[in-house]
Amino acid sequence: MMTGRRHNRPDLDAPPTPDDFPGLGPLVTKLVQYDPHVPPAVTVPRWNRFLDLPNDYAGERAGFLGSGYDPWLAKPLREDGQSFSRDELSLPLNVPPSRLAERRELLAAVDRSVARWGDSDTPWADRGRQHNELQRRAFNLLTSSAVRTAFDLSQDRDRMRDNYGRHPFGQALLLAHRLVEVGTKLVQVNWHNDGSDVKSPFWDTHKDNFNRFKTALLPPLDEGLLALLEDLHLRGLLESTLVLVMGEFGRTPRIGQVVMNGATDQSGRDHWPHTYSILAAGGGVRGGAVYGASDKRAAYVTDDPVRPPDLQATVLHFLGVDPNTIILDRQGRPHPASLGRPVLGLL
């Protein structure tokens, strides 16, 4: 769902590697024009992972494009997800902008003396280019007051913060809206560690499906998403902002049906990749429309199938990127940015 490609390893929980295909955020950073003083792709509030284990999943990072194209991870400063202010975006009192500029000029002079790294095929060449890209972004962010302001949610009125919900998901959506306002091209809000059961974590409802939806999952989603869409609409941003709500697979059409995970009980739903829905809004999408259809059991697609590569190609198309644009892996082999076709029927 994040790369539009089949996973290249049998272990689906494997961590990211430098040979992975890039996720959407890195593709946006690589292929979309953006304000250099704004992070082009941001992930909030953490990398996708199971509960709070240390390993994250492949798919969100830059893979063979190089870590210089990784999205910026914006972690909350508090466990309740209520603050994202970044002290690292402010200059120390003893480093005014003029002194920062002098430091940058000095560093550029040093870089020129080792410029051969970027012009050779040595193992250092790629590392040098990644370092330069990260360095360039760091200097730009230090001189951007708009980005500092975007991360300071305390500047919003209490009523606005209440509208999004005083929970990690709602405040992450509020930050997403503020980043879109200052020019960030892609924001991915991952579900937070909500303390759910290890055998039925987050939206992976192998047990107590309906109660969990009603009491824990849908209320914050409903509250935060409504506030985001209303906010974008009132500020004239919804028509130019595509909002997607999605998971990575569906749930069995029959309650209690076990197809993969023995933890699924009679009140739960197991994994089901054959048919599932996503929500799309804004960005020119036809409101109130349903695209595609399944059979009467909601088990298999019958009309207008949309595959993960098609979804990825659609996002790139909305951002002005030709899905056939060529990107190179670490061995210099060419790959199209996407293997899918944009779903123009959404428009």
N, C-alpha and C positions, 0 to 999 in steps of 0.2 A: 504493500500500500504506500510505502514511502519512496521506493526507488522505481517502481514499475517493472521490476525484474524478478525473475525467480531467484530464490536464495541459493547462493553458490556453495553452501555447506550443509551436510545432513543434520547438524546440531542447530536447531532453530533458535536456541537460546544463546548461541555463540556471541561473544562480544565483537565490537567493530574491529576490522583489520584494514591496513592500507591498500588492500586489493579489492575492497567492496565497491560496488557501484554507488555513486553519490546519491544522497537523498535530495528532496526538493529544495531545501534551504541552500545547500551548497550549489546546486544548479542555478538557482536564482542569483546567488552571489557571483557566480562565474559568468552568466549570460545576460543578465538584466542590467541596464544602466540605472544607477542610483546616486543619490547625493553622497559624496565621499565622507561627509561629516556625520552620517547616520548609519548605524549597523543595518546591513541589507536583510539579514535573516536572524531572527532571535527565537530561541526555544525557552519556554517558561513552564513550570518552575523547576523542572529537572529533566534529565534524559529519560526516555522510556525504559522502564525496568519493572521487574517483578517485586511487588511490595517495596522494601527498602534495602534490597540486596546490593552489594557494591558493583556488580556487573550490569552494564547497560546492553541493549540490543543493537545489532547492526541495523543500518537503514537510515539513521538520522544525520550521520556525519558525512564528511566529504570523500572518504574512501580514497580512490586513486587520484582524485583531483589534488589531494594534499591538505593537510590540516589547516593551512592558511584560509581555506574556504569553509571550514566548519562554522555552523551557526554559533552565535554568541549565546551561551547559557546564562540566563538571568535567574539566579536562585533568590528566593525571599530571604530577608535577613532574620526573620522570626519564624518559628515553627508554625504559627497560625496563618502564615502567608499574607500578613497585613502590611508589610513594608518591603520595598525594593530599592530604596535610596542607595546610590552607589558613591561612597566616598572616593573610590579610585578614579571617578570621573572629574574630580576637582583637583586643581593644582595646589600644591602646598604653598603656604603664605610666603615662603622664601624663594619661590619660583614663579615670578610674574610671567605673563605671555612673552615679553621680549626676551627673557632669559631662556624660556623654552625654545624659542625660535633659534637662538644662538646654539643651543645644545643640538638642535636638529641639524643645523648647518655643519657643526663639527662631526656629527655622526655620519652625515652624507659624505664628508671628505674621507673619513675612514672607509666607508663602504666602497667608494670609488677605487681605493687601493686594492680591494679584493674583488673587484667587479668580475674578474675572470671566473669566479665561481658560477656566476649565472650564464656564462658563455661557453661552458665546457660540458663534457659528458661525464665528469667525475661524480662520485657519489655525493660530493658536497653541493653540487649544482642545484638539485631539487630542494635540498634543505635550505640553501641560501635564498632561493626564490620564496619559499614559504615564510622564512623569517622576515624578509623584506615586506611581504604582503601584510603580515601581522603588525609589523612596526608602523607601516603607513597608516593602518586603520587606528592604531593606538594614538598616534599623534593627532589624527583628525578628530577622534572622539574627545580628546582632552581640550580641544578648542571649540567644542559644540555645546553651547548653553542649552539648546533645544533638547538634546538628549538627556542632559542632567535634569531638566525640568520634567521630562516625560517619566522618569523613574521615581520622581517624588510624588507619590500618591497623596501625601498629606495636604497638597495644595488644592485637592478637590474638596468640595463641600461634603459634609457628612451625609447629606441626603443622597448625593450621587453615589457615594461608596455604599450606602445602605441599599440602593437600588440594585447594584450588582450582587449584593450579598456579602456579609462579613465572614466569608469562608474562603479558603485558598483558591478555589476555582473561580469564584466571582471576582476576586481582586486580581487574579491573573488575567482575566478577560478585560478588566479595566485598564491594566497595563498594556495589553495588546492594542486596545483602542487608542491609547495615547501614543504608542509607537507608530501606529498607522498614520496618525495625524502629523507626525514629524517627518514621515517619509520612508519608514521601514517597509520593505516590499513583501516580506513573508514572516508571519508570527505563528509559531506552533505552540499551542497550549496543551500540554499533556496532563492527564488526570494525576492528581497528587496522591501521596500515600495517606489514604483515609482511614487506616487502621482496620481494614476489612480482614475477614477470615482467610487463612492461608490456603484453604481448599476451595475458596470461592471469592478470589480477590477482585476488587473494583467491579467492572462490568462483566467479569467472567463468572457468571452466576450459575455455578454447578449445583447450587442448592438455594432454597428460599428465594427463588427468582422474583416473584411478584411482590413480596413484602420488602425485599431489598430495593427494588425499583421504587416502590411507593414511599419508603421512609428515608432512604439514604442517597439514592442516585439521581432520581428525577427532580426532586426539589431544588438542589443547587444548580443543576443544568438548566431547568426552566427559568429560574430567577436570573441567573447570569446571562444566558443567551438572549432573553427578552430585553434586558437592559442594553446589551451590546448592539442588537439590531436597531432598537429605538434610538440609541445615541448616534449611531452611524447615520441613520436616516435624518435626524434632526440637524446634524452638522453637514448634510449634503455629501456624505462620504459613501453611502451604501451602494450607489450606482457604480462606483469605481472600486469597490472592495468586495471580493468574493469571500464568502464565509462557508466553510465546509465543516460538518460535524460527522465524524466517522470513527469506526473501529477497524480492526484488521480482519474480522470475519463475522459471520452471523451466528445464530443459535438454532438448535434443532427445532423444526416445526412442531414436533411432538414433545410434550412435557415429560421429563423423566427418561427420554430416549438416550441410551448410552452408545456412542459411536467411537469414542476415543479415550475419554477420561472416566475411570471407574469411580471417581469422587462424585459424579453426578447422581443425585438421588431423585426421588419421585416428585420433588418440588422444584427441581432445577432443570437447566437446559444445557446440553453439551455443545461443543464446537460444531459449526455447520458452514463450510465455505461456499456452498453451491449457490445460495441466494441470500442476499442481505441488502439493506438500504443505507443510504447516506442522505444527509440533509444538505441542500445547497441553497444559498440566499445571496442577494446582492449581485454586484458585478455584471448586471444585465440578464441574470437568470429570470425566467418567467415565474412570477410569484404564483403560488397556489396550484402549480402544475405537478403532475406525476409523470416521470419519464421511465418507460419500461414497465414490464409486468411479469408476475410469476404465476404459477398454476394455482389452483384453488386451495392447495395445502401450504402455499408459501414455501415450497420445497425446491423448485427449480425454475429458472428463468424461461419465459415463453416468448417475450417480445423485447426488442431493443436491448440486448445485453450490453453492459458496460463492464469491461475488465479493468483491473488495477492499472495496467499500462495506459488505457484510454483516459482514466481519471487523471493520471499524472500529465498526459499530453494536453488535457483540457486546461489544467492549471497553468502550464507553460504558455499555451495559446492565449489565455486571458492576460498574461503578463507580457505579451508581445514577443514571445520566443518561438521560433519555428521548431517543432519537435524533431525535425530532421537535422538540426544543427549538430555538427560533428564535435565530439569531445575525445580526447586521447587518454588512454590509460598509462600506467607507469612503464609499459613496454613500447609505448608509442603507437599502439593499435587503435584504429578509429572506431568509434561507436556513435550511433545517433543518440541525441539527448533522451529520446523516448522511443519506445517501440509501439506506442499506441497511436490512436487517432482522436483528435479533439471531438468531444460530444457536443456538436453545434446545435443539436436539437434541444438543449437546455435553454438556449437564448430566446 
